[in-house]
Amino acid sequence: GEPHRNNMDFYCGALLAVYDMANEGIDCNLNVCDIMNADSGFDMESLTKSDMIIGPVSTADLTRMFNAAPAGTTVVSPLDPRAEKLITEHSSMIQIPTPHQVQSRDLIKWMEEDFTEGDRAVMITEKGARQTGIVNIMKEALDSSSLAYQTFSYSILEGRDVTEALTGLMSEEGKNRIVIASESEAFVNDVVRNLNLLIYNNLDIVLYAPSKIRGFDTIEVENLHKTSTHVSLAYYVDYESPLVKEFLLKYRALFNTEPNQFAFQGYDVTRYFADQYTKAGKNYWKEGLDGNETEMLQSTFMLRRQPSGGHLNNGIRRIVYDNGYSIKRVK
């Protein structure tokens, strides 16, 4: 069969990580087994000899891997956020994608850190929409914070009445810090448009939005900058970073193409875990993972040990769409 294109990009990133480590004197023996479909088998000899296994991607294939690999073998889940549920059953699992609830809680924490006297906090939700997890997560995070906030719910059919109702909740002196508790592109787009109308009425608006907003094609990017949109997310590449620039040059030279997010992830995951293993050794390398924050090219790794014994990444990157029409990472 044909390997998935995303898998190939991930392998290219991993290969470049091994290349860099070799130049630093680190000996890494890399075996690749591409899982193209449910019938694909595992190389049992390679599994038995491996110090760690990176992948597969899907929850189903990871489950097959845990059933096939020798007990206690470290398995790194590199890409699928839905695989998080497996960590309660497997003490040797390391889940890399930062869960959406961690991103949402960090967004509210950021809002709380920015809050000053005279500011207002408002959570906007979609009236009549199917209740999703993000609404409950945002509400729980706000309730556990020190913020006194108001909730405003409306449907996109309500038209001009929305801006008048929102204006009544706003502060004319301080900043109005707005969080959208929705992942519906149509609704988020409508909220952003309405907030921009309030800005034209000389209200100071700062928007705190779910990470999915970066993938919404219908939202005018200019409106995100006007609302000083703040986003907490799992992945972000700062192309001004010297390390990123170095990676780009090497990747282009080796593969004659531009790296995508899967290539960056292949590099980050392979480099990080091989480095950790090399520094600490076979018997101790996982002991140093808990709470140790490490900046990679695209991801921040801050692994937390779970009750099961496995590790879950809590690393976050914060970005702001500023008034100069650039996107800046906030550390």
Salt bridges, closest charged atoms under 4 A:
ASP9 OD1 - ARG5 NE 3.22
ASP20 OD1 - LYS250 NZ 2.89
GLU24 OE1 - ARG271 NH2 2.70
GLU45 OE2 - LYS49 NZ 2.96
ASP61 OD1 - ARG64 NH1 2.90
ASP80 OD1 - ARG82 NE 3.15
GLU89 OE1 - HIS90 NE2 3.84
ASP106 OD2 - ARG318 NE 2.95
GLU113 OE1 - ARG318 NH1 2.95
ASP114 OD2 - HIS230 NE2 3.78
ASP119 OD2 - ARG177 NE 3.01
ASP143 OD2 - LYS139 NZ 2.97
GLU158 OE2 - LYS127 NZ 3.14
GLU183 OE1 - LYS212 NZ 3.54
ASP190 OD1 - ARG193 NH2 2.86
ASP204 OD2 - LYS175 NZ 3.05
GLU222 OE2 - LYS226 NZ 3.15
GLU240 OE1 - LYS245 NZ 3.95
GLU246 OE2 - LYS250 NZ 3.03
GLU258 OE2 - ARG252 NE 2.65
ASP275 OD2 - ARG271 NE 3.02
GLU295 OE1 - ARG317 NH2 3.11
GLU295 OE1 - ARG329 NH2 2.76
ASP322 OD2 - LYS328 NZ 3.51
